[in-house]
Amino acid sequence: MSRADLVVVANRLPVDRVEGPDGEPVWRRSPGGLVTALEQVMQNLDGAWVGWGGKADLDVEPFEFDGNLLVPVPLSTEHLRDYYEGFSNGTIWPLYHDVIAAPEFKRSWWDAYVTVNRRFAAAAAEVVAEGGFVWVQDYQLQLVPQMVRALRSDVTIGYFHHIPFPAYALFAQLPWRAQVLQGLLGADVVGFQRVADAGNFQRSIRRLLNHPTKGDTVQVPDGDGSRLVIAKPYPISIDAEHFLELARRPDIIARAQAIREQVGSAKLMLGVDRLDYTKGIRHRLKAYGELLADGDISGHDATLVQVASPSRPGVEAYQDLRDEIEMTVARINGDYSTVENTAIRYLHQGYPREEMVALYLAADVMLVTALRDGMNLVAKEYVAVRADNTGVLVLSEFAGAADELGSALLVNPHDIEGMKETMMRALEMPVAEQARRMKTMRRKVLDNDVEKWGRTFLADIDELRRRRADGEGA
């Protein structure tokens, strides 16, 4: 097997295994946000990608796809239950999202997490070239950096944390807190979405491991000396130019116009989320339902289109959330829809990027009301395509995107009255104010695209390598 200078390690491969025209399985690029974010970085380098193939007990050999080597890591049904649905999404996900749901701490889940992380680390260590770079992605693989370092001391290791990192008081609840921190500190550069996340990480290191921190750096004991680790924010972004190209396509513009005509109301409000309890969909529906009940708006004035793509159907909390949201939608529609107008168009399915851009173009108001979110790229996608500088973004202050998109209408999604006032303000905002706010936000998104995110992270890796080669930073 050939070795690669850059190896991305992520929970999933960037492809899905689907049935081809002749009934044989074929690989198709995945639509996920992580894949989109890393697409450009991988295109410019001789890279490999280590990840699970998307089906239990799928054991296939490494293969080439779009010029990159893909290295599948086989996982059993039990691994997926305990490592993925269990520790990753039943323990880490709720704990790191401010305990919006209660995390469970099961030793069997932790054991599976260690086992699977070791398997990913071994695959990465085998495929990375001498002196290469291993870039580990996200909370499912927090132990991998240290495990790779133990196997391949010659390589440079990066880790990027796509979700929030919790405050010390929450993180300290994790029984395996020290092991997780040590796993992450196996990396040379540890990246976060927000300044606050990097700060939370460094506070946990000082409190639990007593390692000294200074600015964006941590001194990690290493043999007789110490090793310098960079831990700082690198806010992730989108391929803004690609979204702009889609927004200019005549067929997508026509589709956006057709959506507006089909909805029929004067204004279209849009929510696009994974069906997840962190996204604030329930709070959004409550505020919208109360606006209808209060008579502030009617079906003729506005329609809410809510896209809620399926997420983790095997986890009970997500099944309960879907039931609750669909009951709420049915009640609101039963009370306030008319023959001519539907109060809420609820769509529990995923859509291709072209359809999403058409929805962004059709929407007068974009509602991003997450209770906690690492970044939220939907907010940036909406801003990117609004080339005429119209439209209003209502954005939760608890989403990472709020740090960069301060010209949005920022809301606290727990404050239902405040949400109602902000939604009305968005619906009534003058075009001149829309343009002023949107111009500012679009400049931020277009100047700080995903290519710049990747370049910035890799530049810090290169700088660290240079300093070590010169005998600094030891």
C-alpha positions as CSV (number, residue, x, y, z in Angstrom):
1,M,0.0,0.0,0.0
2,S,1.4,3.4,-0.9
3,R,1.9,6.0,1.8
4,A,0.6,9.5,1.9
5,D,2.1,12.8,3.1
6,L,-1.3,13.9,4.5
7,V,-3.6,11.5,6.2
8,V,-7.1,12.7,7.4
9,V,-8.6,10.5,10.1
10,A,-12.3,10.9,10.6
11,N,-15.2,8.7,11.8
12,R,-16.6,8.3,8.3
13,L,-15.0,8.0,4.9
14,P,-15.9,10.9,2.5
15,V,-18.0,8.5,0.4
16,D,-21.1,6.4,0.7
17,R,-21.5,2.8,-0.6
18,V,-24.6,2.7,-2.8
19,E,-26.0,0.4,-5.4
20,G,-24.9,1.2,-8.9
21,P,-26.9,0.9,-12.2
22,D,-25.9,-2.7,-12.7
23,G,-26.7,-3.6,-9.1
24,E,-23.1,-3.7,-8.0
25,P,-22.0,-1.6,-5.0
26,V,-20.3,1.7,-6.0
27,W,-18.8,4.6,-4.0
28,R,-20.4,8.1,-4.2
29,R,-19.1,11.3,-2.5
30,S,-20.9,12.0,0.8
31,P,-22.8,15.3,1.2
32,G,-21.7,15.9,4.8
33,G,-20.2,19.2,6.1
34,L,-16.9,17.7,7.1
35,V,-16.4,16.2,3.6
36,T,-17.2,19.6,2.1
37,A,-14.8,21.4,4.4
38,L,-11.9,19.1,3.7
39,E,-12.6,18.6,0.0
40,Q,-10.4,21.5,-1.1
41,V,-7.6,20.8,1.3
42,M,-7.4,17.2,0.0
43,Q,-7.5,18.2,-3.7
44,N,-4.3,20.2,-3.4
45,L,-2.3,17.5,-1.6
46,D,-1.3,13.8,-2.1
47,G,-3.6,12.5,0.6
48,A,-5.2,9.5,2.2
49,W,-8.4,9.4,4.3
50,V,-8.9,6.8,7.1
51,G,-12.5,6.2,8.2
52,W,-15.4,3.8,8.7
53,G,-17.1,2.7,5.4
54,G,-20.7,3.4,6.6
55,K,-22.0,-0.2,7.1
56,A,-21.5,-2.6,9.9
57,D,-19.0,-5.4,9.3
58,L,-18.0,-3.9,5.9
59,D,-14.4,-5.1,5.3
60,V,-12.9,-3.8,2.1
61,E,-9.4,-3.1,1.0
62,P,-8.0,0.5,0.6
63,F,-9.0,2.0,-2.8
64,E,-8.5,5.2,-4.9
65,F,-11.2,7.7,-5.2
66,D,-10.9,11.2,-6.9
67,G,-7.1,11.0,-6.6
68,N,-6.9,10.1,-2.9
69,L,-6.4,6.8,-1.1
70,L,-9.3,5.8,1.1
71,V,-8.6,3.4,3.9
72,P,-11.8,1.8,5.4
73,V,-11.8,0.8,9.1
74,P,-14.2,-2.1,9.6
75,L,-16.6,-1.7,12.6
76,S,-18.9,-4.3,14.0
77,T,-22.5,-3.8,15.0
78,E,-21.4,-3.9,18.7
79,H,-18.7,-1.3,18.0
80,L,-21.2,1.0,16.4
81,R,-23.6,0.6,19.3
82,D,-21.1,1.2,22.1
83,Y,-18.4,3.4,20.5
84,Y,-20.6,5.6,18.2
85,E,-24.2,5.6,19.5
86,G,-22.9,5.0,23.0
87,F,-19.8,6.9,24.1
88,S,-19.6,9.4,21.2
89,N,-23.3,10.3,21.0
90,G,-24.6,9.2,24.4
91,T,-21.8,10.5,26.5
92,I,-19.6,13.1,24.7
93,W,-22.2,14.8,22.5
94,P,-24.6,15.8,25.3
95,L,-21.7,16.6,27.8
96,Y,-20.0,18.9,25.3
97,H,-23.3,20.6,24.4
98,D,-23.9,22.0,27.8
99,V,-25.8,18.9,29.0
100,I,-28.9,19.9,27.1
101,A,-29.6,16.1,27.4
102,A,-28.2,14.0,30.2
103,P,-25.0,12.2,29.3
104,E,-24.6,8.5,30.3
105,F,-21.3,7.3,31.7
106,K,-21.0,3.6,30.9
107,R,-17.7,1.7,31.3
108,S,-18.5,-0.7,28.5
109,W,-19.0,2.3,26.1
110,W,-15.6,3.8,27.2
111,D,-13.9,0.4,26.6
112,A,-15.3,0.3,23.1
113,Y,-14.2,3.9,22.4
114,V,-10.6,3.0,23.4
115,T,-10.7,-0.1,21.2
116,V,-12.0,1.7,18.1
117,N,-9.7,4.7,18.5
118,R,-6.8,2.3,18.7
119,R,-8.0,0.7,15.4
120,F,-8.2,4.1,13.7
121,A,-4.7,5.1,15.0
122,A,-3.2,1.9,13.7
123,A,-4.6,2.4,10.2
124,A,-3.3,6.0,10.1
125,A,0.1,5.0,11.4
126,E,0.4,2.4,8.6
127,V,-0.5,4.7,5.7
128,V,1.3,7.9,6.6
129,A,4.6,8.6,4.9
130,E,7.9,9.1,6.8
131,G,7.7,12.6,8.4
132,G,4.1,13.1,7.2
133,F,1.1,14.8,8.7
134,V,-1.9,13.1,10.3
135,W,-4.9,15.3,10.8
136,V,-7.5,13.8,13.2
137,Q,-11.1,15.1,13.0
138,D,-13.6,15.5,15.9
139,Y,-14.9,14.1,19.1
140,Q,-15.3,10.5,18.1
141,L,-11.5,10.2,17.9
142,Q,-10.1,12.2,20.8
143,L,-7.6,9.4,21.8
144,V,-6.2,8.9,18.3
145,P,-3.5,11.7,18.4
146,Q,-1.7,10.2,21.4
147,M,-2.1,6.7,20.0
148,V,-0.6,7.7,16.7
149,R,2.3,9.5,18.5
150,A,3.1,6.3,20.3
151,L,3.2,4.4,17.0
152,R,4.9,7.0,14.8
153,S,7.0,9.5,16.6
154,D,8.3,10.8,13.3
155,V,5.0,12.3,12.1
156,T,3.3,15.6,12.9
157,I,-0.2,15.4,14.2
158,G,-3.1,17.8,14.1
159,Y,-6.5,17.5,15.7
160,F,-9.6,19.7,14.9
161,H,-12.6,19.7,17.3
162,H,-15.7,20.5,15.3
163,I,-18.1,20.7,18.3
164,P,-18.0,22.9,21.4
165,F,-15.5,22.1,24.2
166,P,-17.3,22.4,27.5
167,A,-16.5,24.5,30.5
168,Y,-14.4,22.8,33.2
169,A,-17.3,22.3,35.6
170,L,-19.0,20.2,32.9
171,F,-16.0,18.4,31.5
172,A,-14.9,17.4,35.0
173,Q,-17.9,15.1,35.2
174,L,-16.4,12.8,32.7
175,P,-14.8,9.8,34.5
176,W,-12.2,9.5,31.8
177,R,-11.4,13.2,31.6
178,A,-7.6,12.9,32.1
179,Q,-7.3,10.2,29.4
180,V,-9.2,12.3,26.9
181,L,-7.0,15.4,27.6
182,Q,-3.9,13.3,27.2
183,G,-5.3,11.8,24.0
184,L,-5.8,15.3,22.6
185,L,-2.4,16.5,23.7
186,G,-0.8,13.8,21.6
187,A,-1.4,16.3,18.7
188,D,1.0,19.1,17.9
189,V,-1.8,21.5,17.0
190,V,-5.3,21.2,18.6
191,G,-7.9,23.4,16.8
192,F,-11.2,24.7,18.1
193,Q,-14.1,26.6,16.6
194,R,-14.2,29.5,19.1
195,V,-11.9,31.4,21.4
196,A,-14.1,30.2,24.3
197,D,-13.6,26.5,23.4
198,A,-9.8,26.8,23.3
199,G,-10.0,28.6,26.7
200,N,-12.1,25.9,28.2
201,F,-9.6,23.3,27.0
202,Q,-6.6,25.1,28.4
203,R,-8.4,25.6,31.8
204,S,-9.1,21.9,32.0
205,I,-5.5,21.1,31.2
206,R,-4.3,23.4,34.0
207,R,-6.8,22.0,36.5
208,L,-6.5,18.3,35.7
209,L,-3.0,17.8,34.4
210,N,-1.1,20.8,35.8
211,H,0.6,21.5,32.5
212,P,1.6,25.2,32.1
213,T,-0.1,27.2,29.4
214,K,0.9,30.5,27.8
215,G,-1.2,32.3,25.2
216,D,-2.1,29.7,22.6
217,T,0.5,27.1,23.7
218,V,0.7,24.2,26.2
219,Q,4.0,22.7,27.5
220,V,3.5,18.9,27.6
221,P,6.0,16.8,29.5
222,D,7.9,14.6,27.0
223,G,10.7,12.4,28.3
224,D,13.3,14.5,30.0
225,G,11.9,17.8,28.6
226,S,8.7,19.1,27.2
227,R,6.9,19.4,23.9
228,L,5.1,22.6,22.7
229,V,1.5,22.1,21.7
230,I,-0.5,24.9,20.0
231,A,-4.2,25.0,21.1
232,K,-6.2,27.8,19.5
233,P,-9.3,28.7,17.5
234,Y,-9.5,28.1,13.7
235,P,-13.2,28.9,12.9
236,I,-14.2,26.6,10.1
237,S,-16.0,27.9,7.0
238,I,-17.5,26.9,3.6
239,D,-16.4,26.8,-0.1
240,A,-18.1,30.2,-0.6
241,E,-17.3,30.5,-4.3
242,H,-18.9,27.1,-5.0
243,F,-22.1,28.3,-3.3
244,L,-22.0,31.5,-5.3
245,E,-21.7,29.6,-8.5
246,L,-24.7,27.5,-7.7
247,A,-26.7,30.6,-6.7
248,R,-26.0,32.1,-10.2
249,R,-27.3,29.0,-12.1
250,P,-30.5,29.8,-14.1
251,D,-32.1,26.5,-13.1
252,I,-31.5,27.1,-9.4
253,I,-32.8,30.7,-9.6
254,A,-35.9,29.3,-11.4
255,R,-36.4,26.7,-8.7
256,A,-36.2,29.4,-6.0
257,Q,-38.9,31.4,-7.8
258,A,-41.1,28.3,-8.0
259,I,-40.7,27.6,-4.3
260,R,-41.8,31.2,-3.5
261,E,-44.9,30.8,-5.8
262,Q,-45.8,27.4,-4.3
263,V,-45.5,28.7,-0.7
264,G,-47.8,31.6,-1.5
265,S,-47.2,33.7,1.6
266,A,-45.7,37.2,1.6
267,K,-42.6,36.1,3.5
268,L,-40.8,32.8,3.7
269,M,-38.9,31.9,6.9
270,L,-36.5,29.0,6.7
271,G,-34.9,26.6,9.2
272,V,-32.4,24.0,8.0
273,D,-31.0,21.6,10.7
274,R,-30.1,18.0,11.5
275,L,-32.9,16.6,13.7
276,D,-30.9,17.1,16.9
277,Y,-31.9,18.4,20.4
278,T,-29.0,20.9,20.2
279,K,-30.5,22.8,17.2
280,G,-33.3,24.6,19.1
281,I,-36.0,23.4,16.6
282,R,-38.5,23.1,19.5
283,H,-37.9,26.6,20.7
284,R,-38.2,28.0,17.2
285,L,-41.6,26.2,16.7
286,K,-42.8,27.5,20.0
287,A,-42.0,31.1,19.2
288,Y,-43.5,30.8,15.7
289,G,-46.6,29.1,17.1
290,E,-47.1,31.9,19.6
291,L,-46.8,34.6,16.9
292,L,-49.6,32.9,15.1
293,A,-51.7,32.5,18.3
294,D,-51.1,36.1,19.2
295,G,-52.3,37.2,15.8
296,D,-49.0,39.0,15.1
297,I,-48.7,37.0,11.8
298,S,-51.1,34.9,9.7
299,G,-50.5,32.2,7.1
300,H,-50.9,35.0,4.5
301,D,-48.0,37.0,6.1
302,A,-45.4,34.2,6.5
303,T,-44.7,30.5,6.2
304,L,-42.0,28.6,8.0
305,V,-40.3,26.0,6.0
306,Q,-38.4,23.6,8.3
307,V,-36.0,21.1,6.9
308,A,-35.0,18.6,9.6
309,S,-32.7,16.0,8.0
310,P,-32.7,12.5,9.7
311,S,-30.1,12.0,12.4
312,R,-29.2,9.0,14.6
313,P,-32.5,7.1,14.3
314,G,-31.0,4.4,16.5
315,V,-30.7,6.7,19.6
316,E,-33.9,6.9,21.7
317,A,-33.5,10.6,22.5
318,Y,-33.7,11.4,18.8
319,Q,-36.7,9.2,18.2
320,D,-38.5,11.1,21.1
321,L,-37.4,14.4,19.6
322,R,-38.8,13.6,16.2
323,D,-42.1,12.5,17.7
324,E,-42.3,15.8,19.7
325,I,-41.5,18.0,16.8
326,E,-43.9,16.3,14.4
327,M,-46.7,16.5,17.0
328,T,-46.0,20.3,17.4
329,V,-46.0,20.9,13.7
330,A,-49.3,19.0,13.3
331,R,-50.9,21.0,16.1
332,I,-49.8,24.3,14.7
333,N,-50.8,23.4,11.2
334,G,-54.2,22.1,12.4
335,D,-54.8,25.4,14.3
336,Y,-53.5,28.0,11.8
337,S,-53.2,26.6,8.3
338,T,-55.9,27.5,5.7
339,V,-56.9,25.9,2.4
340,E,-54.6,28.5,0.7
341,N,-51.7,28.6,3.1
342,T,-49.8,26.1,5.3
343,A,-48.3,27.6,8.4
344,I,-45.3,25.2,8.6
345,R,-43.9,23.1,5.7
346,Y,-42.0,20.4,7.6
347,L,-39.6,18.2,5.6
348,H,-37.9,15.3,7.4
349,Q,-35.4,14.4,4.7
350,G,-32.0,15.5,3.4
351,Y,-31.7,17.4,0.1
352,P,-28.9,17.9,-2.4
353,R,-26.9,21.1,-2.3
354,E,-28.7,22.5,-5.4
355,E,-32.1,22.3,-3.6
356,M,-30.7,23.8,-0.5
357,V,-29.3,26.8,-2.4
358,A,-32.7,27.3,-4.0
359,L,-34.3,27.3,-0.6
360,Y,-31.7,29.9,0.7
361,L,-32.5,32.1,-2.3
362,A,-36.2,31.8,-1.7
363,A,-36.0,32.6,2.0
364,D,-36.6,36.1,3.3
365,V,-35.5,35.1,6.8
366,M,-33.1,32.4,7.9
367,L,-33.6,31.0,11.4
368,V,-30.5,29.5,13.0
369,T,-31.5,29.1,16.7
370,A,-29.2,26.4,18.1
371,L,-29.0,26.0,21.8
372,R,-25.3,25.2,21.4
373,D,-23.4,24.7,18.2
374,G,-19.7,24.4,17.3
375,M,-20.1,26.6,14.2
376,N,-23.2,26.1,12.1
377,L,-22.2,26.3,8.4
378,V,-25.9,26.7,7.3
379,A,-25.7,30.3,8.5
380,K,-22.6,31.0,6.4
381,E,-24.1,29.2,3.3
382,Y,-27.2,31.4,3.5
383,V,-25.1,34.6,3.7
384,A,-22.8,33.5,0.9
385,V,-25.6,33.0,-1.7
386,R,-27.4,36.4,-1.0
387,A,-25.5,38.3,-3.7
388,D,-28.2,40.9,-3.9
389,N,-27.7,41.7,-0.2
390,T,-31.3,41.0,0.7
391,G,-32.5,38.6,3.4
392,V,-32.2,38.5,7.2
393,L,-30.2,36.0,9.3
394,V,-31.5,35.4,12.8
395,L,-28.7,33.7,14.6
396,S,-28.3,32.1,18.1
397,E,-25.5,33.7,20.2
398,F,-24.6,30.2,21.3
399,A,-23.6,29.1,17.7
400,G,-19.9,29.6,16.8
401,A,-20.9,31.5,13.7
402,A,-22.1,34.4,16.0
403,D,-18.4,35.3,16.7
404,E,-18.0,36.2,13.0
405,L,-21.5,37.2,11.9
406,G,-22.2,39.8,14.5
407,S,-24.3,41.8,12.0
408,A,-27.0,39.1,12.1
409,L,-29.9,39.5,14.5
410,L,-28.5,37.7,17.5
411,V,-30.9,35.8,19.8
412,N,-31.0,33.8,23.0
413,P,-33.2,30.8,21.9
414,H,-34.2,30.1,25.5
415,D,-35.9,33.6,25.6
416,I,-39.1,32.8,23.7
417,E,-40.4,36.4,24.0
418,G,-37.1,37.7,22.7
419,M,-37.2,35.3,19.8
420,K,-40.7,36.4,18.9
421,E,-39.7,40.1,18.9
422,T,-36.6,39.3,16.8
423,M,-38.6,37.2,14.3
424,M,-41.0,40.1,13.8
425,R,-38.2,42.5,13.4
426,A,-36.7,40.3,10.8
427,L,-40.0,40.1,8.9
428,E,-40.4,43.8,8.9
429,M,-36.7,44.9,8.4
430,P,-36.3,47.6,5.7
431,V,-34.3,46.7,2.6
432,A,-31.6,49.3,3.4
433,E,-30.9,47.8,6.8
434,Q,-30.9,44.3,5.3
435,A,-28.3,45.4,2.7
436,R,-26.1,47.0,5.3
437,R,-26.1,43.9,7.6
438,M,-25.8,41.4,4.8
439,K,-22.8,43.2,3.1
440,T,-20.8,43.1,6.3
441,M,-21.5,39.4,6.8
442,R,-20.8,38.4,3.2
443,R,-17.5,40.1,3.3
444,K,-16.5,38.0,6.4
445,V,-17.7,34.7,4.8
446,L,-16.1,35.4,1.4
447,D,-12.8,36.5,2.9
448,N,-12.6,33.7,5.4
449,D,-13.6,30.6,3.3
450,V,-12.8,27.0,4.0
451,E,-9.6,27.1,1.9
452,K,-8.3,29.9,4.2
453,W,-9.2,27.7,7.2
454,G,-7.2,24.8,5.9
455,R,-4.3,27.0,4.9
456,T,-4.2,28.6,8.4
457,F,-4.2,25.3,10.2
458,L,-1.5,23.8,7.9
459,A,0.6,27.0,8.2
460,D,0.8,26.5,12.0
461,I,1.8,22.9,11.5
462,D,4.6,24.0,9.1
463,E,5.7,26.7,11.5
464,L,5.9,24.2,14.4
465,R,7.9,21.9,12.2
466,R,10.3,24.7,11.3
467,R,10.8,25.7,15.0
468,R,11.5,22.1,16.0
469,A,14.0,21.7,13.1
470,D,15.8,24.9,14.4
471,G,15.8,23.6,17.9
472,E,13.1,25.9,19.2
473,G,9.9,25.0,20.9
474,A,11.3,21.9,22.6
